[in-house]
Amino acid sequence: MTGLATDEGITVVPLRGVRAMIADKMSNSLKEAAQLTHHAECSLSSLNSRKAHLLSNGIKVSVEDLFIEAAVKTLQRYPDMNGVIKDKQINLFKPVHLSVAMALPGNLLVAPAIFDAHKLSLEELRQSRQDLSSRAKQNKLTVTEMTGGTFSISNLGLSRVHHFTPILNNPQIGILGIGCAREKAVRGGDGSVEFVPYTGLSLTFDHRAIDGAPAAEFLTDLCREIERNEE
C-alpha cells in the first residue's frame, strides 16, 4: 500500500478505491450482524494422510482444498449455516456456493464463490479455486462471483495465527477461519506420548440466524469430518 510521506515521518494513505470498498463492507458487517465466534481444534493426521495418499496416486491437492471439501460436506448436513440474511429474512440454500477469501497485492482482499461446490469432486474444487485465484489477480472476477456466496472460508494456515475472529462476509450467515498447524503432545492408549498435528478452527456466525448450540454442533461435526477424512 502506497501513500504520501509527510515531513513528520508519517505516511498518509487515502482510504479510497477498492480499499475503501473493503473498509465499508467490513464496518457495515460489524454494525449489521450479531456476530459471535466459536473456536475449536482438530487433528490433521487423517487429512495429511489422505493428502499423501492422493499424491502417491498422482493427484496433487492442498490442505486448503481438503478443508474446502470437508466444509462443503458438513454444510450439506447443516443447511441452517448455508445462507444469507436479506430484508429481515433468512434465506437458506440447498446448493453450496462457497466463498474463498483471497489476499491480493496492495493489501486487498476478495472472496469469490465456487458455485455449486457440493456437485464438484475434490479435483474440480481445486481447479475452481485456482481459476478464481488466477482471475482475481487479473481483476477478472464477475459481480456474481463476488456477491453470490452462501458461506465463506478464510485460511491463515501459512501464518502463526492459531485462532482468530473472521468477520462475516455480509449478508452470509457464517464464515470459517482456519489457523496454522502445530504439534500437540497426545497420550496414546498404551500410555505413550506422541506428537500430533492440530489446527485451530474459528467459526463466526450471525446470532440473528442461528444460535450458539447448533453452531457448535456444526463446528464439532466439521472437526469429525476432517479427522475421519481417510481413504
C-alpha positions as CSV (number, residue, x, y, z in Angstrom):
1,M,0.0,0.0,0.0
2,T,1.5,3.3,-1.1
3,G,0.9,6.8,0.2
4,L,2.2,10.3,0.7
5,A,5.1,10.8,3.2
6,T,4.9,13.9,5.4
7,D,7.7,15.9,7.0
8,E,6.8,14.3,10.4
9,G,7.7,10.8,9.0
10,I,4.1,9.8,8.7
11,T,2.8,8.1,5.5
12,V,-0.7,9.1,4.7
13,V,-2.7,6.5,2.7
14,P,-6.0,7.7,1.3
15,L,-8.8,5.3,2.1
16,R,-10.3,5.1,-1.4
17,G,-11.0,2.8,-4.3
18,V,-11.1,-0.9,-3.6
19,R,-9.5,-0.5,-0.1
20,A,-12.4,1.9,0.8
21,M,-15.0,-0.6,-0.5
22,I,-13.4,-3.3,1.7
23,A,-13.4,-1.0,4.7
24,D,-17.0,-0.1,4.2
25,K,-18.0,-3.7,3.8
26,M,-16.2,-4.8,7.0
27,S,-17.5,-2.0,9.1
28,N,-21.1,-2.5,7.9
29,S,-20.8,-6.2,8.6
30,L,-20.0,-5.5,12.2
31,K,-22.7,-2.9,12.5
32,E,-25.5,-5.0,10.9
33,A,-24.9,-8.6,12.2
34,A,-24.9,-10.1,15.7
35,Q,-21.5,-11.8,15.3
36,L,-20.2,-14.5,17.6
37,T,-17.2,-16.8,17.2
38,H,-16.7,-20.3,18.3
39,H,-13.2,-21.8,18.4
40,A,-12.2,-25.5,18.2
41,E,-9.2,-27.6,17.4
42,C,-9.0,-30.7,15.2
43,S,-6.3,-33.3,14.4
44,L,-4.8,-33.1,10.9
45,S,-3.4,-36.7,11.0
46,S,-6.1,-38.1,8.8
47,L,-6.2,-35.2,6.4
48,N,-2.4,-35.2,6.0
49,S,-2.5,-39.0,5.4
50,R,-5.1,-38.5,2.7
51,K,-3.2,-35.8,1.0
52,A,-0.1,-38.0,0.9
53,H,-2.1,-40.9,-0.4
54,L,-3.6,-38.8,-3.2
55,L,-0.2,-37.5,-4.2
56,S,1.2,-41.1,-4.4
57,N,-1.6,-41.7,-6.9
58,G,-0.6,-38.7,-9.0
59,I,-3.3,-36.4,-7.5
60,K,-1.9,-33.1,-6.1
61,V,-4.2,-31.2,-3.7
62,S,-3.5,-28.7,-1.0
63,V,-4.6,-28.8,2.7
64,E,-6.9,-25.9,1.9
65,D,-8.6,-28.0,-0.9
66,L,-9.3,-30.7,1.7
67,F,-10.7,-28.2,4.2
68,I,-12.9,-26.9,1.5
69,E,-14.2,-30.3,0.6
70,A,-14.8,-31.1,4.3
71,A,-16.7,-27.8,4.8
72,V,-18.9,-28.4,1.8
73,K,-19.8,-31.9,3.0
74,T,-20.6,-30.6,6.5
75,L,-22.7,-27.7,5.2
76,Q,-24.9,-30.1,3.4
77,R,-25.7,-31.7,6.8
78,Y,-26.3,-28.3,8.4
79,P,-28.4,-26.2,5.9
80,D,-29.1,-23.6,8.6
81,M,-25.5,-22.5,8.3
82,N,-25.7,-22.2,4.5
83,G,-27.5,-18.9,3.7
84,V,-27.8,-15.2,3.9
85,I,-30.0,-12.6,5.7
86,K,-31.6,-10.1,3.4
87,D,-34.5,-7.7,4.1
88,K,-35.0,-9.2,7.6
89,Q,-35.4,-12.6,6.1
90,I,-33.2,-15.7,6.5
91,N,-32.7,-17.3,3.1
92,L,-31.3,-20.8,3.3
93,F,-29.8,-22.5,0.3
94,K,-29.7,-26.2,-0.7
95,P,-26.8,-25.6,-3.1
96,V,-23.4,-24.7,-1.5
97,H,-21.8,-21.6,-3.1
98,L,-18.6,-21.4,-1.2
99,S,-16.8,-18.1,-1.0
100,V,-13.0,-18.4,-0.5
101,A,-11.1,-15.4,0.9
102,M,-8.0,-14.5,-1.1
103,A,-5.4,-11.9,-0.3
104,L,-4.2,-9.8,-3.2
105,P,-1.2,-7.4,-3.7
106,G,-1.8,-3.9,-2.3
107,N,-3.4,-5.0,0.9
108,L,-6.6,-6.1,-0.9
109,L,-9.0,-8.9,-0.1
110,V,-11.6,-10.7,-2.2
111,A,-13.8,-13.7,-1.5
112,P,-15.2,-15.1,-4.8
113,A,-17.6,-18.0,-4.8
114,I,-17.2,-21.6,-6.0
115,F,-20.7,-22.1,-7.3
116,D,-22.4,-25.5,-6.7
117,A,-19.4,-26.7,-4.8
118,H,-21.4,-29.6,-3.5
119,K,-21.5,-31.1,-7.0
120,L,-17.8,-30.9,-7.6
121,S,-15.1,-33.6,-7.0
122,L,-12.0,-32.7,-4.9
123,E,-10.0,-32.2,-8.1
124,E,-12.8,-29.9,-9.5
125,L,-12.9,-27.9,-6.3
126,R,-9.1,-27.4,-6.6
127,Q,-9.4,-26.3,-10.2
128,S,-12.2,-23.9,-9.4
129,R,-10.2,-22.4,-6.5
130,Q,-7.1,-22.0,-8.7
131,D,-9.2,-20.4,-11.5
132,L,-10.7,-17.9,-9.1
133,S,-7.3,-17.0,-7.7
134,S,-5.8,-16.5,-11.1
135,R,-8.7,-14.3,-12.3
136,A,-8.7,-12.4,-9.0
137,K,-5.1,-11.3,-9.7
138,Q,-6.1,-10.1,-13.1
139,N,-9.2,-8.3,-11.8
140,K,-11.5,-10.5,-13.9
141,L,-13.9,-11.7,-11.3
142,T,-17.6,-11.2,-12.0
143,V,-20.0,-9.3,-9.7
144,T,-22.0,-12.6,-9.3
145,E,-18.9,-14.4,-8.2
146,M,-18.2,-11.7,-5.6
147,T,-21.7,-11.5,-4.2
148,G,-23.3,-14.9,-4.8
149,G,-21.7,-16.9,-2.0
150,T,-23.7,-18.7,0.8
151,F,-20.8,-19.4,3.2
152,S,-17.1,-18.3,3.4
153,I,-13.7,-19.8,4.3
154,S,-10.7,-17.7,5.3
155,N,-7.4,-19.6,5.5
156,L,-4.4,-18.3,7.6
157,G,-2.7,-21.7,7.7
158,L,0.6,-20.3,6.4
159,S,0.8,-17.8,9.3
160,R,1.5,-18.3,13.0
161,V,-2.1,-17.5,13.9
162,H,-3.8,-20.3,15.8
163,H,-7.3,-18.8,16.2
164,F,-8.9,-15.6,15.0
165,T,-12.3,-14.0,14.7
166,P,-13.2,-13.7,11.0
167,I,-15.7,-11.0,10.1
168,L,-18.8,-12.2,8.3
169,N,-18.9,-11.7,4.6
170,N,-22.3,-10.0,4.7
171,P,-25.0,-11.0,4.2
172,Q,-23.8,-14.5,4.8
173,I,-24.7,-16.4,8.0
174,G,-21.3,-18.0,8.6
175,I,-17.5,-17.9,7.9
176,L,-14.9,-20.4,8.9
177,G,-11.4,-19.3,9.8
178,I,-8.5,-21.8,9.5
179,G,-5.4,-21.3,11.6
180,C,-1.9,-22.7,11.4
181,A,-0.9,-26.3,12.2
182,R,1.1,-27.1,15.3
183,E,2.0,-30.3,17.1
184,K,0.5,-31.2,20.4
185,A,1.6,-34.0,22.8
186,V,-1.2,-36.6,22.9
187,R,-1.2,-39.6,25.2
188,G,-1.9,-42.9,23.4
189,G,-3.9,-45.8,24.7
190,D,-0.8,-47.6,25.9
191,G,0.3,-44.6,27.9
192,S,2.9,-43.4,25.4
193,V,3.1,-39.9,24.2
194,E,3.1,-38.9,20.6
195,F,3.1,-35.5,18.8
196,V,0.0,-35.0,16.6
197,P,-0.6,-32.0,14.2
198,Y,-3.6,-29.9,15.2
199,T,-5.1,-26.8,13.7
200,G,-7.4,-24.2,15.1
201,L,-10.8,-23.5,13.5
202,S,-12.8,-20.4,14.2
203,L,-16.5,-20.2,13.2
204,T,-18.1,-16.7,13.2
205,F,-21.9,-16.8,12.7
206,D,-24.8,-14.4,12.8
207,H,-26.7,-15.0,16.0
208,R,-29.8,-13.5,14.4
209,A,-30.0,-16.6,12.2
210,I,-28.6,-19.4,14.3
211,D,-28.0,-19.9,18.0
212,G,-24.8,-21.0,19.7
213,A,-25.6,-24.6,20.3
214,P,-26.4,-25.6,16.6
215,A,-23.4,-23.5,15.5
216,A,-21.2,-25.5,18.0
217,E,-22.7,-28.8,16.6
218,F,-21.7,-27.7,13.1
219,L,-18.2,-26.9,14.1
220,T,-17.9,-30.2,16.1
221,D,-19.1,-32.2,13.1
222,L,-16.7,-30.4,10.8
223,C,-13.9,-31.4,13.1
224,R,-15.1,-35.0,12.9
225,E,-15.3,-34.8,9.1
226,I,-11.7,-33.6,8.9
227,E,-10.5,-36.2,11.4
228,R,-12.1,-39.1,9.5
229,N,-11.0,-37.9,6.2
230,E,-9.2,-41.0,5.2
231,E,-9.1,-43.2,2.1
